[in-house]
Amino acid sequence: MATFGLIHGGGGSAWDWHLVVPELRRLGHDAVAVQLPSEDETAGWDAYGDTVASALEARHELVVVGHSLGAFTAPLACERTSVEKLVLLAGMIPAPGELFSEWWSNVRYPGAGGRDDDEIFYHDVPGPLADEAKRRSRNESSRALREPWPLAAWPDTSTAYLLCRDDRMFPPTWARAHARERLGLDADEIDAGHYVTLSRPRELAARLDAYWRAAS
């Protein structure tokens, strides 16, 4: 049995994982959805990493999953606790010393084609869930997004990148190149849009379980 530490993306919350957690437990695992201090204007990257480490304290056989902007935080957990596997889910991969504001141009982000948020994030999410996700959205006002990413190098943790084939935020062609250029990884793929935690929770849990089985 593994413990999955689940880190939400920008504007999100631990609630984003509420459908995935029971699916992982059904497969025999423990799961902890972490609430990042996104709206705390005093919280830097150290606070983000400490929040994850605190939530996972005393747990073993850890798999940490960072969704979207959560991929900036997930590696910080690997510096604070023993992580067996790191999974970047439709993730934004940071470079040492990089600012969030610089990331977009540094990775040659192509943009989302002028779509609105409903078309980008919720096109394959059931309507009531999409409405609830929008109601629960949070501001990203923490100091972290104005600080350089603090690690000098990527952690020495086995890492996988799982892209979403129907992602309109991070299109698959771009995401494949991003994973290869930043980490030398060949991305794995799942049929879903960007908000895969809500649109395909059972399928996502199965993929996360497979990562653990392959690593153990």
URKAFEN-V387292 format. One record per residue. N is the residue number from 0. RES is the residue in one letter. D_FIRST is the distance of its C-alpha to the first C-alpha in Angstrom with 2 decimals. Layout:
n=(N | N)
res=(RES | RES)
d_first=(D_FIRST | D_FIRST)
This chain:
n=(0 | 1 | 2 | 3 | 4 | 5 | 6 | 7 | 8 | 9 | 10 | 11 | 12 | 13 | 14 | 15 | 16 | 17 | 18 | 19 | 20 | 21 | 22 | 23 | 24 | 25 | 26 | 27 | 28 | 29 | 30 | 31 | 32 | 33 | 34 | 35 | 36 | 37 | 38 | 39 | 40 | 41 | 42 | 43 | 44 | 45 | 46 | 47 | 48 | 49 | 50 | 51 | 52 | 53 | 54 | 55 | 56 | 57 | 58 | 59 | 60 | 61 | 62 | 63 | 64 | 65 | 66 | 67 | 68 | 69 | 70 | 71 | 72 | 73 | 74 | 75 | 76 | 77 | 78 | 79 | 80 | 81 | 82 | 83 | 84 | 85 | 86 | 87 | 88 | 89 | 90 | 91 | 92 | 93 | 94 | 95 | 96 | 97 | 98 | 99 | 100 | 101 | 102 | 103 | 104 | 105 | 106 | 107 | 108 | 109 | 110 | 111 | 112 | 113 | 114 | 115 | 116 | 117 | 118 | 119 | 120 | 121 | 122 | 123 | 124 | 125 | 126 | 127 | 128 | 129 | 130 | 131 | 132 | 133 | 134 | 135 | 136 | 137 | 138 | 139 | 140 | 141 | 142 | 143 | 144 | 145 | 146 | 147 | 148 | 149 | 150 | 151 | 152 | 153 | 154 | 155 | 156 | 157 | 158 | 159 | 160 | 161 | 162 | 163 | 164 | 165 | 166 | 167 | 168 | 169 | 170 | 171 | 172 | 173 | 174 | 175 | 176 | 177 | 178 | 179 | 180 | 181 | 182 | 183 | 184 | 185 | 186 | 187 | 188 | 189 | 190 | 191 | 192 | 193 | 194 | 195 | 196 | 197 | 198 | 199 | 200 | 201 | 202 | 203 | 204 | 205 | 206 | 207 | 208 | 209 | 210 | 211 | 212 | 213 | 214 | 215)
res=(M | A | T | F | G | L | I | H | G | G | G | G | S | A | W | D | W | H | L | V | V | P | E | L | R | R | L | G | H | D | A | V | A | V | Q | L | P | S | E | D | E | T | A | G | W | D | A | Y | G | D | T | V | A | S | A | L | E | A | R | H | E | L | V | V | V | G | H | S | L | G | A | F | T | A | P | L | A | C | E | R | T | S | V | E | K | L | V | L | L | A | G | M | I | P | A | P | G | E | L | F | S | E | W | W | S | N | V | R | Y | P | G | A | G | G | R | D | D | D | E | I | F | Y | H | D | V | P | G | P | L | A | D | E | A | K | R | R | S | R | N | E | S | S | R | A | L | R | E | P | W | P | L | A | A | W | P | D | T | S | T | A | Y | L | L | C | R | D | D | R | M | F | P | P | T | W | A | R | A | H | A | R | E | R | L | G | L | D | A | D | E | I | D | A | G | H | Y | V | T | L | S | R | P | R | E | L | A | A | R | L | D | A | Y | W | R | A | A | S)
d_first=(0.00 | 3.79 | 6.91 | 9.66 | 13.13 | 15.60 | 19.22 | 22.11 | 25.25 | 28.87 | 30.37 | 27.10 | 24.96 | 21.53 | 22.80 | 22.55 | 18.82 | 19.37 | 19.00 | 15.90 | 13.85 | 14.20 | 13.51 | 10.06 | 9.52 | 11.26 | 8.80 | 6.09 | 5.00 | 7.30 | 10.35 | 13.51 | 16.70 | 19.10 | 22.83 | 24.90 | 28.42 | 30.12 | 33.20 | 33.80 | 36.71 | 36.15 | 32.53 | 32.30 | 29.49 | 28.76 | 28.20 | 25.82 | 23.72 | 23.96 | 22.90 | 19.57 | 19.09 | 20.09 | 17.73 | 14.71 | 16.34 | 14.65 | 11.10 | 9.28 | 7.37 | 9.42 | 10.58 | 13.96 | 15.88 | 19.63 | 21.75 | 25.45 | 26.94 | 23.49 | 23.41 | 26.00 | 23.67 | 20.28 | 21.63 | 23.00 | 19.59 | 19.05 | 22.23 | 21.12 | 17.60 | 15.40 | 13.83 | 12.23 | 13.30 | 15.98 | 16.82 | 20.32 | 20.88 | 24.65 | 24.87 | 27.94 | 27.66 | 29.72 | 31.87 | 32.71 | 35.33 | 35.32 | 36.31 | 34.76 | 38.32 | 38.88 | 35.71 | 37.22 | 40.23 | 38.54 | 36.20 | 39.05 | 37.37 | 39.35 | 39.19 | 38.23 | 41.59 | 43.13 | 40.82 | 40.16 | 36.81 | 36.50 | 37.05 | 34.76 | 31.69 | 31.94 | 33.64 | 30.77 | 29.40 | 30.72 | 33.69 | 32.57 | 29.31 | 31.36 | 33.80 | 31.21 | 29.66 | 33.17 | 33.93 | 30.95 | 31.66 | 32.29 | 34.65 | 33.62 | 36.04 | 34.18 | 35.77 | 32.87 | 34.30 | 37.52 | 36.06 | 35.45 | 31.85 | 31.35 | 29.45 | 31.74 | 29.42 | 26.12 | 23.28 | 22.26 | 18.80 | 17.83 | 18.94 | 19.15 | 21.60 | 21.23 | 24.63 | 25.82 | 28.64 | 30.53 | 30.19 | 33.61 | 32.76 | 31.50 | 32.96 | 31.12 | 33.95 | 33.94 | 30.13 | 30.04 | 32.75 | 31.18 | 27.94 | 30.13 | 32.69 | 30.54 | 27.69 | 28.85 | 25.99 | 26.42 | 24.84 | 22.61 | 23.84 | 23.06 | 25.80 | 26.11 | 28.20 | 27.40 | 25.89 | 23.15 | 20.92 | 23.57 | 24.97 | 22.02 | 18.88 | 17.45 | 18.34 | 16.96 | 13.50 | 13.66 | 14.83 | 12.18 | 9.49 | 11.97 | 12.26 | 8.73 | 9.33 | 12.73 | 11.89 | 9.60)
